[in-house]
Amino acid sequence: MERPAQESGMLKFLGIRDFVIVDQMELEFVPGFTVLTGETGAGKSILIDALSLVLGERSDPSQIRNGCERADISAEFDTAGLPQMEDWLHENGFESDGNDSSGCLMRRTVDIQGRSRGFINGRVATMQQLRAAGEKLVDIHGQHAHQSMLRSEAQRALLDEFAGSLELARTVKGAYDHWQDLVRQRSAWEKNAASLMQEREQAERQVSELSALNFMPDEWQTLQADHSRLSHAASLLEAAQTGLEVLSEGESAALSQINSVISRLHDLLRCDANLQAVFDLLESAQIQLQEAVYELSRYRQSLDLDPEQLSGLEERLSTIHAMARKYRATPPELPELLGTASRRLEELDHSGDGEMLAREEAAAREKYLQSAEQLSAERKKAADQLGQQVTAAMQTLAMAGGEFSVALTAHPQPSASGMEHIEFQVSAHGGSPLRSLAKVASGGELSRISLAIQVITSKLGTAPTLIFDEVDVGIGGRVAEIVGGLLKKLGRERQVMCITHLPQVASAGDHQWQVSKSLDPARGQVTSQIAVLADQERIEEIARMLGGQKITETTRQHAAEMLRGNA
């Protein structure tokens, strides 16, 4: 059997604990095309659900196994040969600390209270970071992809992905949103131009008056202190003069009398040393009084009985009080009021410029049109290629003569998604006209067309691991053999896993895992297990898929032939 060469950039390990009906499961993954089979209800899709959870999908406490407190999922990926993934890990601080730097270990826990935590290489990660990493590592094609492909937005996204234009599509949306925001601003300006003009005049007048006042934040306290001093200058001068008279200038001045007592005591110290303490205290008091006299003398000289200066201060205070009353503020709030009015005037100068808004709107429209036209050109080219490739695949999927086309119809008005409406059209049989995929294809035809599109588009992706969850629903026979061959061929380039009920697809796998469930009598609970099948076990499982519960020697021979045919 030819084995795939891929050994890097793939899912290596998945550990599941207490998740739905899984008690504990540890899976080692291999390159190539692996099929997962088993009876309905055995838990095949639980594997996909667990992997989706660790890749950042929404969690729910109902996913925790009955009787347990927490579900724990971990997945290990080999990132060798994926420079973009390794760069992303480095940029986000998730480099591996182990000897093998080319690895990514992702983990997710969910507890019974609904709390969820994510980790990448042992470091806490947000759900957005888990999803961003997952998009670079795994591409999951769910079993409901057929139905979603009928939606217009899904068709548009698929075409943009096929064209490699997802980033350009996001640019177009951003340019459209910016353009429409400017349209709304200009419309609002035109509607409210009169009221905006009135508000601008009011703000301009306020800024002019407050600027002319030239009132600084620290001026108020200085003005009040100066006014208090000048308005009481006569009383202050009188008090200073009286103090000097009492202390030093009067006939019985205190300083003169203290000096006399000090002199008298000084002569008596030789008679009684006990007077020394009193002498020292009086001498200290004399020094303090002398300093007070000096300071009071200087203060008296500094006092200015200037009525003009007092009048000017009172006029300044009156002007400030009047301005504060006008704007219903306290005097200290006036500088802040000026700043607020200035900022509002600047805003109004911008929003009030209708011509400038019109110019910005026109420039934004032009930028949108340039990006949208480029996107339209890329979509048209990709639409032709996708139509040709899917049409070719249809010929091998029991739809000979059928045709697939991607119709691009110009929108009446530009939109956030571009300048055209995208519709997948199909002609299931030769000679029949192309019509909308949603109106023409039967369930089986839709499954085949959808699978052809998914296989074609998955080849263009960068994710090293592709998972197909029962995407072969609605097909069988020779078509199922062809689908198995397509997936097997894809498995030579990428790591491919497929959950299937079809023996034709299962026999095409390089490896086969069987999912089963059993009742644990000790706990009274159902648990799910996965077994890696050897060659003889594969024969038995494919025979079961062919013949149901009763397996005959004929079905075993048929199963063996199918495996040999895909070797």
C-alpha positions as a Python dict, from the first residue, in 0.01 Angstrom:
ca = {
    (1, 'M'): (0, 0, 0),
    (2, 'E'): (132, 343, -91),
    (3, 'R'): (188, 548, 226),
    (4, 'P'): (171, 926, 237),
    (5, 'A'): (491, 1120, 275),
    (6, 'Q'): (355, 1387, 505),
    (7, 'E'): (519, 1372, 849),
    (8, 'S'): (496, 1735, 969),
    (9, 'G'): (242, 2009, 1012),
    (10, 'M'): (-29, 1778, 1141),
    (11, 'L'): (-238, 1672, 1441),
    (12, 'K'): (-29, 1428, 1648),
    (13, 'F'): (-226, 1367, 1967),
    (14, 'L'): (-574, 1422, 2110),
    (15, 'G'): (-656, 1361, 2475),
    (16, 'I'): (-1020, 1361, 2591),
    (17, 'R'): (-1134, 1331, 2950),
    (18, 'D'): (-1492, 1331, 3084),
    (19, 'F'): (-1644, 1467, 2763),
    (20, 'V'): (-2002, 1363, 2672),
    (21, 'I'): (-1979, 980, 2686),
    (22, 'V'): (-1599, 960, 2677),
    (23, 'D'): (-1441, 862, 3008),
    (24, 'Q'): (-1076, 891, 2906),
    (25, 'M'): (-932, 861, 2558),
    (26, 'E'): (-583, 923, 2418),
    (27, 'L'): (-535, 909, 2041),
    (28, 'E'): (-210, 910, 1843),
    (29, 'F'): (-267, 1040, 1489),
    (30, 'V'): (-79, 947, 1173),
    (31, 'P'): (-33, 1106, 830),
    (32, 'G'): (-250, 1019, 533),
    (33, 'F'): (-620, 941, 503),
    (34, 'T'): (-782, 801, 819),
    (35, 'V'): (-1146, 691, 827),
    (36, 'L'): (-1359, 667, 1141),
    (37, 'T'): (-1642, 417, 1127),
    (38, 'G'): (-1887, 264, 1372),
    (39, 'E'): (-2254, 215, 1435),
    (40, 'T'): (-2490, 511, 1456),
    (41, 'G'): (-2477, 667, 1802),
    (42, 'A'): (-2138, 519, 1889),
    (43, 'G'): (-1989, 866, 1931),
    (44, 'K'): (-1797, 923, 1607),
    (45, 'S'): (-1882, 1295, 1595),
    (46, 'I'): (-1777, 1336, 1959),
    (47, 'L'): (-1417, 1327, 1838),
    (48, 'I'): (-1486, 1622, 1607),
    (49, 'D'): (-1678, 1806, 1880),
    (50, 'A'): (-1389, 1763, 2124),
    (51, 'L'): (-1135, 1886, 1870),
    (52, 'S'): (-1361, 2181, 1783),
    (53, 'L'): (-1381, 2272, 2152),
    (54, 'V'): (-1005, 2284, 2196),
    (55, 'L'): (-988, 2496, 1880),
    (56, 'G'): (-1204, 2766, 2038),
    (57, 'E'): (-1565, 2671, 1965),
    (58, 'R'): (-1840, 2768, 2211),
    (59, 'S'): (-1856, 2546, 2520),
    (60, 'D'): (-2155, 2418, 2718),
    (61, 'P'): (-2166, 2249, 3061),
    (62, 'S'): (-2389, 1980, 2905),
    (63, 'Q'): (-2077, 1853, 2725),
    (64, 'I'): (-1935, 1733, 3060),
    (65, 'R'): (-1985, 1361, 3123),
    (66, 'N'): (-2259, 1282, 3375),
    (67, 'G'): (-2134, 1285, 3734),
    (68, 'C'): (-1811, 1474, 3653),
    (69, 'E'): (-1703, 1824, 3748),
    (70, 'R'): (-1493, 1916, 3445),
    (71, 'A'): (-1416, 1818, 3087),
    (72, 'D'): (-1054, 1842, 2975),
    (73, 'I'): (-942, 1832, 2609),
    (74, 'S'): (-585, 1864, 2482),
    (75, 'A'): (-443, 1849, 2129),
    (76, 'E'): (-83, 1845, 2015),
    (77, 'F'): (22, 1964, 1668),
    (78, 'D'): (350, 1942, 1485),
    (79, 'T'): (415, 2287, 1335),
    (80, 'A'): (733, 2198, 1146),
    (81, 'G'): (703, 2327, 791),
    (82, 'L'): (440, 2583, 898),
    (83, 'P'): (640, 2910, 926),
    (84, 'Q'): (324, 3122, 949),
    (85, 'M'): (207, 2921, 1251),
    (86, 'E'): (546, 2938, 1420),
    (87, 'D'): (560, 3314, 1358),
    (88, 'W'): (212, 3350, 1509),
    (89, 'L'): (316, 3155, 1819),
    (90, 'H'): (622, 3376, 1858),
    (91, 'E'): (431, 3702, 1806),
    (92, 'N'): (171, 3604, 2067),
    (93, 'G'): (418, 3472, 2325),
    (94, 'F'): (326, 3103, 2289),
    (95, 'E'): (662, 2958, 2187),
    (96, 'S'): (720, 2602, 2303),
    (97, 'D'): (948, 2574, 2608),
    (98, 'G'): (1047, 2215, 2528),
    (99, 'N'): (1340, 2083, 2328),
    (100, 'D'): (1115, 2058, 2023),
    (101, 'S'): (1042, 2418, 1926),
    (102, 'S'): (818, 2313, 1635),
    (103, 'G'): (515, 2215, 1838),
    (104, 'C'): (184, 2352, 1959),
    (105, 'L'): (1, 2202, 2257),
    (106, 'M'): (-353, 2337, 2295),
    (107, 'R'): (-578, 2265, 2593),
    (108, 'R'): (-934, 2355, 2694),
    (109, 'T'): (-1119, 2290, 3017),
    (110, 'V'): (-1490, 2342, 3090),
    (111, 'D'): (-1634, 2306, 3441),
    (112, 'I'): (-1986, 2234, 3557),
    (113, 'Q'): (-2045, 2606, 3634),
    (114, 'G'): (-1982, 2690, 3269),
    (115, 'R'): (-1636, 2842, 3324),
    (116, 'S'): (-1396, 2774, 3041),
    (117, 'R'): (-1018, 2815, 3022),
    (118, 'G'): (-781, 2782, 2727),
    (119, 'F'): (-407, 2724, 2708),
    (120, 'I'): (-146, 2722, 2431),
    (121, 'N'): (191, 2565, 2515),
    (122, 'G'): (109, 2596, 2884),
    (123, 'R'): (19, 2965, 2875),
    (124, 'V'): (-330, 3103, 2927),
    (125, 'A'): (-499, 3187, 2595),
    (126, 'T'): (-824, 3361, 2505),
    (127, 'M'): (-1093, 3186, 2299),
    (128, 'Q'): (-1010, 3423, 2013),
    (129, 'Q'): (-645, 3310, 2025),
    (130, 'L'): (-751, 2944, 2028),
    (131, 'R'): (-968, 3006, 1721),
    (132, 'A'): (-690, 3198, 1543),
    (133, 'A'): (-446, 2911, 1600),
    (134, 'G'): (-708, 2653, 1503),
    (135, 'E'): (-777, 2822, 1169),
    (136, 'K'): (-409, 2776, 1079),
    (137, 'L'): (-400, 2410, 1182),
    (138, 'V'): (-732, 2240, 1107),
    (139, 'D'): (-1006, 2282, 849),
    (140, 'I'): (-1329, 2105, 948),
    (141, 'H'): (-1598, 2037, 688),
    (142, 'G'): (-1913, 1959, 882),
    (143, 'Q'): (-2199, 1730, 787),
    (144, 'H'): (-2429, 2032, 745),
    (145, 'A'): (-2205, 2202, 491),
    (146, 'H'): (-2444, 2100, 213),
    (147, 'Q'): (-2727, 2308, 359),
    (148, 'S'): (-2507, 2607, 442),
    (149, 'M'): (-2387, 2614, 81),
    (150, 'L'): (-2737, 2717, -24),
    (151, 'R'): (-2700, 3051, 157),
    (152, 'S'): (-2585, 3348, -46),
    (153, 'E'): (-2334, 3467, 214),
    (154, 'A'): (-2178, 3118, 235),
    (155, 'Q'): (-2141, 3106, -144),
    (156, 'R'): (-1978, 3450, -143),
    (157, 'A'): (-1735, 3351, 134),
    (158, 'L'): (-1644, 3027, -45),
    (159, 'L'): (-1574, 3209, -373),
    (160, 'D'): (-1360, 3470, -195),
    (161, 'E'): (-1167, 3192, -20),
    (162, 'F'): (-1116, 3013, -353),
    (163, 'A'): (-996, 3341, -507),
    (164, 'G'): (-764, 3413, -214),
    (165, 'S'): (-951, 3739, -166),
    (166, 'L'): (-1077, 3713, 192),
    (167, 'E'): (-848, 3994, 308),
    (168, 'L'): (-949, 4213, 14),
    (169, 'A'): (-1317, 4145, 94),
    (170, 'R'): (-1255, 4265, 450),
    (171, 'T'): (-1087, 4576, 310),
    (172, 'V'): (-1389, 4643, 89),
    (173, 'K'): (-1623, 4611, 386),
    (174, 'G'): (-1409, 4848, 593),
    (175, 'A'): (-1396, 5103, 310),
    (176, 'Y'): (-1773, 5079, 263),
    (177, 'D'): (-1842, 5128, 634),
    (178, 'H'): (-1612, 5433, 645),
    (179, 'W'): (-1777, 5582, 336),
    (180, 'Q'): (-2126, 5531, 478),
    (181, 'D'): (-2021, 5683, 810),
    (182, 'L'): (-1914, 5999, 626),
    (183, 'V'): (-2243, 5996, 431),
    (184, 'R'): (-2429, 5994, 763),
    (185, 'Q'): (-2211, 6276, 901),
    (186, 'R'): (-2271, 6495, 597),
    (187, 'S'): (-2645, 6421, 605),
    (188, 'A'): (-2658, 6509, 975),
    (189, 'W'): (-2467, 6831, 909),
    (190, 'E'): (-2707, 6933, 635),
    (191, 'K'): (-3004, 6856, 858),
    (192, 'N'): (-2865, 7037, 1160),
    (193, 'A'): (-2662, 7309, 989),
    (194, 'A'): (-2866, 7596, 1142),
    (195, 'S'): (-2850, 7466, 1499),
    (196, 'L'): (-2482, 7379, 1461),
    (197, 'M'): (-2409, 7727, 1334),
    (198, 'Q'): (-2592, 7880, 1631),
    (199, 'E'): (-2400, 7657, 1872),
    (200, 'R'): (-2075, 7751, 1700),
    (201, 'E'): (-2145, 8122, 1737),
    (202, 'Q'): (-2224, 8071, 2104),
    (203, 'A'): (-1903, 7874, 2161),
    (204, 'E'): (-1701, 8129, 1968),
    (205, 'R'): (-1844, 8414, 2179),
    (206, 'Q'): (-1774, 8224, 2499),
    (207, 'V'): (-1413, 8151, 2397),
    (208, 'S'): (-1363, 8516, 2299),
    (209, 'E'): (-1496, 8653, 2630),
    (210, 'L'): (-1312, 8406, 2849),
    (211, 'S'): (-988, 8449, 2656),
    (212, 'A'): (-1015, 8829, 2691),
    (213, 'L'): (-1060, 8788, 3068),
    (214, 'N'): (-716, 8622, 3072),
    (215, 'F'): (-792, 8455, 3402),
    (216, 'M'): (-534, 8199, 3515),
    (217, 'P'): (-615, 7909, 3752),
    (218, 'D'): (-386, 8035, 4033),
    (219, 'E'): (-485, 8403, 4004),
    (220, 'W'): (-798, 8382, 4221),
    (221, 'Q'): (-621, 8312, 4550),
    (222, 'T'): (-357, 8580, 4482),
    (223, 'L'): (-626, 8839, 4406),
    (224, 'Q'): (-816, 8759, 4724),
    (225, 'A'): (-501, 8778, 4939),
    (226, 'D'): (-392, 9112, 4786),
    (227, 'H'): (-740, 9260, 4824),
    (228, 'S'): (-765, 9155, 5187),
    (229, 'R'): (-427, 9313, 5264),
    (230, 'L'): (-492, 9644, 5081),
    (231, 'S'): (-846, 9689, 5213),
    (232, 'H'): (-717, 9660, 5573),
    (233, 'A'): (-391, 9850, 5520),
    (234, 'A'): (-477, 10136, 5765),
    (235, 'S'): (-562, 9898, 6047),
    (236, 'L'): (-253, 9693, 5978),
    (237, 'L'): (-32, 10001, 5978),
    (238, 'E'): (-184, 10124, 6305),
    (239, 'A'): (-131, 9785, 6469),
    (240, 'A'): (232, 9774, 6355),
    (241, 'Q'): (298, 10126, 6486),
    (242, 'T'): (138, 10051, 6824),
    (243, 'G'): (341, 9735, 6854),
    (244, 'L'): (665, 9919, 6789),
    (245, 'E'): (572, 10186, 7048),
    (246, 'V'): (508, 9923, 7316),
    (247, 'L'): (812, 9715, 7236),
    (248, 'S'): (1089, 9964, 7159),
    (249, 'E'): (993, 10322, 7074),
    (250, 'G'): (783, 10434, 7372),
    (251, 'E'): (916, 10596, 7696),
    (252, 'S'): (847, 10278, 7896),
    (253, 'A'): (913, 10034, 7610),
    (254, 'A'): (919, 9668, 7708),
    (255, 'L'): (1256, 9608, 7546),
    (256, 'S'): (1418, 9894, 7747),
    (257, 'Q'): (1276, 9764, 8074),
    (258, 'I'): (1391, 9407, 8006),
    (259, 'N'): (1738, 9538, 7921),
    (260, 'S'): (1745, 9723, 8256),
    (261, 'V'): (1647, 9408, 8450),
    (262, 'I'): (1911, 9202, 8266),
    (263, 'S'): (2179, 9460, 8350),
    (264, 'R'): (2079, 9462, 8718),
    (265, 'L'): (2079, 9085, 8745),
    (266, 'H'): (2411, 9059, 8568),
    (267, 'D'): (2571, 9266, 8849),
    (268, 'L'): (2414, 9043, 9115),
    (269, 'L'): (2518, 8709, 8969),
    (270, 'R'): (2843, 8723, 9160),
    (271, 'C'): (2643, 8747, 9477),
    (272, 'D'): (2409, 8451, 9407),
    (273, 'A'): (2461, 8201, 9127),
    (274, 'N'): (2101, 8085, 9161),
    (275, 'L'): (1999, 8389, 8955),
    (276, 'Q'): (2173, 8239, 8647),
    (277, 'A'): (1865, 8050, 8523),
    (278, 'V'): (1646, 8360, 8541),
    (279, 'F'): (1919, 8563, 8373),
    (280, 'D'): (1944, 8318, 8083),
    (281, 'L'): (1566, 8318, 8025),
    (282, 'L'): (1546, 8696, 8022),
    (283, 'E'): (1842, 8719, 7786),
    (284, 'S'): (1670, 8478, 7546),
    (285, 'A'): (1347, 8677, 7571),
    (286, 'Q'): (1540, 8995, 7496),
    (287, 'I'): (1682, 8842, 7176),
    (288, 'Q'): (1334, 8723, 7064),
    (289, 'L'): (1180, 9066, 7132),
    (290, 'Q'): (1457, 9238, 6938),
    (291, 'E'): (1390, 9008, 6637),
    (292, 'A'): (1017, 9082, 6661),
    (293, 'V'): (1092, 9457, 6658),
    (294, 'Y'): (1305, 9421, 6345),
    (295, 'E'): (1034, 9217, 6164),
    (296, 'L'): (754, 9452, 6269),
    (297, 'S'): (957, 9751, 6150),
    (298, 'R'): (1013, 9592, 5810),
    (299, 'Y'): (643, 9500, 5785),
    (300, 'R'): (543, 9863, 5864),
    (301, 'Q'): (769, 9990, 5587),
    (302, 'S'): (622, 9738, 5336),
    (303, 'L'): (260, 9845, 5390),
    (304, 'D'): (130, 10055, 5104),
    (305, 'L'): (-178, 10272, 5141),
    (306, 'D'): (-237, 10293, 4762),
    (307, 'P'): (-609, 10356, 4694),
    (308, 'E'): (-559, 10326, 4318),
    (309, 'Q'): (-416, 9977, 4350),
    (310, 'L'): (-701, 9876, 4579),
    (311, 'S'): (-951, 10020, 4331),
    (312, 'G'): (-791, 9822, 4047),
    (313, 'L'): (-807, 9500, 4245),
    (314, 'E'): (-1173, 9555, 4332),
    (315, 'E'): (-1253, 9622, 3967),
    (316, 'R'): (-1071, 9301, 3860),
    (317, 'L'): (-1257, 9095, 4120),
    (318, 'S'): (-1588, 9249, 4014),
    (319, 'T'): (-1521, 9161, 3646),
    (320, 'I'): (-1436, 8801, 3735),
    (321, 'H'): (-1746, 8765, 3954),
    (322, 'A'): (-1965, 8905, 3675),
    (323, 'M'): (-1822, 8657, 3421),
    (324, 'A'): (-1874, 8368, 3663),
    (325, 'R'): (-2238, 8469, 3719),
    (326, 'K'): (-2293, 8496, 3344),
    (327, 'Y'): (-2180, 8138, 3284),
    (328, 'R'): (-2325, 8005, 3611),
    (329, 'A'): (-1989, 7895, 3745),
    (330, 'T'): (-1760, 7975, 4035),
    (331, 'P'): (-1457, 8196, 3961),
    (332, 'P'): (-1206, 7907, 3995),
    (333, 'E'): (-1405, 7710, 3731),
    (334, 'L'): (-1365, 7975, 3458),
    (335, 'P'): (-1029, 7849, 3316),
    (336, 'E'): (-1173, 7494, 3282),
    (337, 'L'): (-1483, 7638, 3117),
    (338, 'L'): (-1260, 7812, 2863),
    (339, 'G'): (-1086, 7480, 2781),
    (340, 'T'): (-1420, 7302, 2732),
    (341, 'A'): (-1554, 7579, 2508),
    (342, 'S'): (-1233, 7579, 2300),
    (343, 'R'): (-1251, 7203, 2241),
    (344, 'R'): (-1617, 7221, 2145),
    (345, 'L'): (-1545, 7505, 1903),
    (346, 'E'): (-1276, 7295, 1739),
    (347, 'E'): (-1521, 7006, 1700),
    (348, 'L'): (-1783, 7238, 1554),
    (349, 'D'): (-1530, 7388, 1316),
    (350, 'H'): (-1473, 7036, 1177),
    (351, 'S'): (-1831, 6911, 1176),
    (352, 'G'): (-1959, 7242, 1056),
    (353, 'D'): (-1749, 7234, 741),
    (354, 'G'): (-1989, 7087, 490),
    (355, 'E'): (-1747, 7126, 201),
    (356, 'M'): (-1477, 6934, 387),
    (357, 'L'): (-1721, 6655, 473),
    (358, 'A'): (-1825, 6636, 109),
    (359, 'R'): (-1461, 6608, 1),
    (360, 'E'): (-1390, 6336, 257),
    (361, 'E'): (-1703, 6148, 151),
    (362, 'A'): (-1603, 6162, -215),
    (363, 'A'): (-1251, 6040, -132),
    (364, 'A'): (-1391, 5752, 76),
    (365, 'R'): (-1629, 5656, -206),
    (366, 'E'): (-1343, 5653, -454),
    (367, 'K'): (-1132, 5436, -224),
    (368, 'Y'): (-1421, 5192, -183),
    (369, 'L'): (-1479, 5174, -560),
    (370, 'Q'): (-1113, 5102, -627),
    (371, 'S'): (-1107, 4813, -378),
    (372, 'A'): (-1449, 4684, -488),
    (373, 'E'): (-1351, 4686, -856),
    (374, 'Q'): (-1033, 4494, -776),
    (375, 'L'): (-1240, 4243, -577),
    (376, 'S'): (-1487, 4211, -866),
    (377, 'A'): (-1204, 4132, -1107),
    (378, 'E'): (-1062, 3863, -876),
    (379, 'R'): (-1407, 3716, -820),
    (380, 'K'): (-1477, 3696, -1193),
    (381, 'K'): (-1152, 3515, -1260),
    (382, 'A'): (-1207, 3277, -969),
    (383, 'A'): (-1571, 3218, -1069),
    (384, 'D'): (-1464, 3094, -1411),
    (385, 'Q'): (-1200, 2862, -1262),
    (386, 'L'): (-1428, 2726, -989),
    (387, 'G'): (-1704, 2665, -1242),
    (388, 'Q'): (-1470, 2469, -1469),
    (389, 'Q'): (-1322, 2259, -1188),
    (390, 'V'): (-1654, 2171, -1025),
    (391, 'T'): (-1806, 2092, -1364),
    (392, 'A'): (-1517, 1854, -1433),
    (393, 'A'): (-1565, 1687, -1093),
    (394, 'M'): (-1939, 1647, -1159),
    (395, 'Q'): (-1866, 1431, -1460),
    (396, 'T'): (-1702, 1173, -1231),
    (397, 'L'): (-1978, 1189, -968),
    (398, 'A'): (-2263, 1039, -1174),
    (399, 'M'): (-2366, 1378, -1312),
    (400, 'A'): (-2239, 1340, -1666),
    (401, 'G'): (-2332, 1636, -1884),
    (402, 'G'): (-2399, 1850, -1576),
    (403, 'E'): (-2255, 2197, -1544),
    (404, 'F'): (-2170, 2423, -1252),
    (405, 'S'): (-2138, 2800, -1278),
    (406, 'V'): (-2085, 3097, -1046),
    (407, 'A'): (-2305, 3385, -1163),
    (408, 'L'): (-2201, 3741, -1076),
    (409, 'T'): (-2485, 3993, -1104),
    (410, 'A'): (-2419, 4363, -1051),
    (411, 'H'): (-2586, 4514, -743),
    (412, 'P'): (-2817, 4812, -807),
    (413, 'Q'): (-2622, 4991, -534),
    (414, 'P'): (-2274, 4928, -390),
    (415, 'S'): (-2277, 4723, -70),
    (416, 'A'): (-2044, 4618, 209),
    (417, 'S'): (-1992, 4282, 36),
    (418, 'G'): (-1893, 4435, -296),
    (419, 'M'): (-2056, 4540, -621),
    (420, 'E'): (-2209, 4208, -725),
    (421, 'H'): (-2448, 3939, -605),
    (422, 'I'): (-2298, 3588, -614),
    (423, 'E'): (-2509, 3283, -692),
    (424, 'F'): (-2407, 2921, -747),
    (425, 'Q'): (-2596, 2779, -1043),
    (426, 'V'): (-2614, 2423, -1168),
    (427, 'S'): (-2745, 2220, -1457),
    (428, 'A'): (-2774, 1864, -1325),
    (429, 'H'): (-2810, 1708, -1672),
    (430, 'G'): (-2693, 1789, -2019),
    (431, 'G'): (-2925, 2021, -2207),
    (432, 'S'): (-3101, 2165, -1902),
    (433, 'P'): (-3054, 2536, -1830),
    (434, 'L'): (-2847, 2670, -1545),
    (435, 'R'): (-3058, 2756, -1243),
    (436, 'S'): (-2999, 2843, -879),
    (437, 'L'): (-2837, 2563, -681),
    (438, 'A'): (-3105, 2598, -412),
    (439, 'K'): (-3386, 2542, -665),
    (440, 'V'): (-3243, 2267, -885),
    (441, 'A'): (-3030, 2019, -693),
    (442, 'S'): (-3189, 1722, -519),
    (443, 'G'): (-3051, 1600, -186),
    (444, 'G'): (-2813, 1352, -344),
    (445, 'E'): (-2704, 1593, -617),
    (446, 'L'): (-2647, 1866, -360),
    (447, 'S'): (-2430, 1631, -154),
    (448, 'R'): (-2216, 1543, -455),
    (449, 'I'): (-2179, 1901, -574),
    (450, 'S'): (-2103, 2020, -222),
    (451, 'L'): (-1840, 1749, -172),
    (452, 'A'): (-1678, 1833, -505),
    (453, 'I'): (-1659, 2201, -407),
    (454, 'Q'): (-1519, 2118, -62),
    (455, 'V'): (-1249, 1889, -199),
    (456, 'I'): (-1151, 2145, -462),
    (457, 'T'): (-1142, 2440, -220),
    (458, 'S'): (-971, 2242, 58),
    (459, 'K'): (-670, 2191, -169),
    (460, 'L'): (-617, 2566, -167),
    (461, 'G'): (-620, 2607, 211),
    (462, 'T'): (-311, 2622, 428),
    (463, 'A'): (-438, 2409, 719),
    (464, 'P'): (-236, 2083, 725),
    (465, 'T'): (-522, 1879, 872),
    (466, 'L'): (-859, 1835, 697),
    (467, 'I'): (-1156, 1673, 866),
    (468, 'F'): (-1473, 1567, 683),
    (469, 'D'): (-1765, 1490, 916),
    (470, 'E'): (-2011, 1269, 724),
    (471, 'V'): (-1994, 1492, 415),
    (472, 'D'): (-2067, 1184, 200),
    (473, 'V'): (-2431, 1169, 315),
    (474, 'G'): (-2670, 1107, 25),
    (475, 'I'): (-2431, 927, -208),
    (476, 'G'): (-2346, 562, -264),
    (477, 'G'): (-2233, 299, -512),
    (478, 'R'): (-1985, 402, -777),
    (479, 'V'): (-2002, 766, -669),
    (480, 'A'): (-1897, 667, -316),
    (481, 'E'): (-1592, 488, -464),
    (482, 'I'): (-1497, 804, -651),
    (483, 'V'): (-1539, 1014, -336),
    (484, 'G'): (-1317, 773, -145),
    (485, 'G'): (-1057, 802, -419),
    (486, 'L'): (-1070, 1182, -405),
    (487, 'L'): (-1014, 1183, -29),
    (488, 'K'): (-736, 925, -54),
    (489, 'K'): (-560, 1136, -317),
    (490, 'L'): (-600, 1441, -95),
    (491, 'G'): (-448, 1240, 192),
    (492, 'R'): (-119, 1213, 5),
    (493, 'E'): (-76, 1590, 38),
    (494, 'R'): (-247, 1660, 371),
    (495, 'Q'): (-357, 1479, 684),
    (496, 'V'): (-720, 1385, 612),
    (497, 'M'): (-978, 1233, 846),
    (498, 'C'): (-1331, 1139, 749),
    (499, 'I'): (-1624, 1009, 951),
    (500, 'T'): (-1824, 788, 717),
    (501, 'H'): (-2099, 527, 699),
    (502, 'L'): (-2000, 420, 346),
    (503, 'P'): (-1786, 105, 301),
    (504, 'Q'): (-1662, 239, -33),
    (505, 'V'): (-1513, 545, 141),
    (506, 'A'): (-1391, 345, 441),
    (507, 'S'): (-1202, 98, 223),
    (508, 'A'): (-1012, 387, 58),
    (509, 'G'): (-856, 493, 388),
    (510, 'D'): (-489, 444, 465),
    (511, 'H'): (-595, 377, 823),
    (512, 'Q'): (-925, 288, 986),
    (513, 'W'): (-1048, 353, 1339),
    (514, 'Q'): (-1360, 195, 1481),
    (515, 'V'): (-1573, 387, 1728),
    (516, 'S'): (-1788, 184, 1966),
    (517, 'K'): (-1973, 231, 2291),
    (518, 'S'): (-2031, 1, 2585),
    (519, 'L'): (-2206, 2, 2920),
    (520, 'D'): (-1990, 22, 3231),
    (521, 'P'): (-2186, -200, 3474),
    (522, 'A'): (-2002, -65, 3778),
    (523, 'R'): (-2112, 293, 3707),
    (524, 'G'): (-2419, 225, 3499),
    (525, 'Q'): (-2290, 465, 3232),
    (526, 'V'): (-2229, 435, 2857),
    (527, 'T'): (-1876, 513, 2743),
    (528, 'S'): (-1724, 550, 2397),
    (529, 'Q'): (-1398, 390, 2278),
    (530, 'I'): (-1187, 403, 1963),
    (531, 'A'): (-983, 110, 1834),
    (532, 'V'): (-720, 120, 1558),
    (533, 'L'): (-807, -167, 1323),
    (534, 'A'): (-559, -414, 1182),
    (535, 'D'): (-610, -559, 831),
    (536, 'Q'): (-834, -849, 937),
    (537, 'E'): (-1031, -624, 1171),
    (538, 'R'): (-1085, -381, 883),
    (539, 'I'): (-1233, -663, 678),
    (540, 'E'): (-1480, -739, 957),
    (541, 'E'): (-1579, -374, 1002),
    (542, 'I'): (-1627, -308, 630),
    (543, 'A'): (-1822, -634, 603),
    (544, 'R'): (-2048, -505, 881),
    (545, 'M'): (-2094, -179, 689),
    (546, 'L'): (-2183, -381, 378),
    (547, 'G'): (-2411, -641, 531),
    (548, 'G'): (-2543, -508, 859),
    (549, 'Q'): (-2563, -728, 1169),
    (550, 'K'): (-2546, -1060, 983),
    (551, 'I'): (-2201, -1094, 829),
    (552, 'T'): (-2155, -1375, 575),
    (553, 'E'): (-1844, -1510, 415),
    (554, 'T'): (-1954, -1344, 92),
    (555, 'T'): (-1961, -1001, 253),
    (556, 'R'): (-1617, -1067, 405),
    (557, 'Q'): (-1480, -1157, 62),
    (558, 'H'): (-1638, -845, -84),
    (559, 'A'): (-1485, -634, 193),
    (560, 'A'): (-1142, -789, 135),
    (561, 'E'): (-1170, -719, -239),
    (562, 'M'): (-1259, -356, -170),
    (563, 'L'): (-953, -315, 51),
    (564, 'R'): (-727, -481, -206),
    (565, 'G'): (-868, -257, -476),
    (566, 'N'): (-769, 51, -276),
    (567, 'A'): (-426, -75, -170),
}
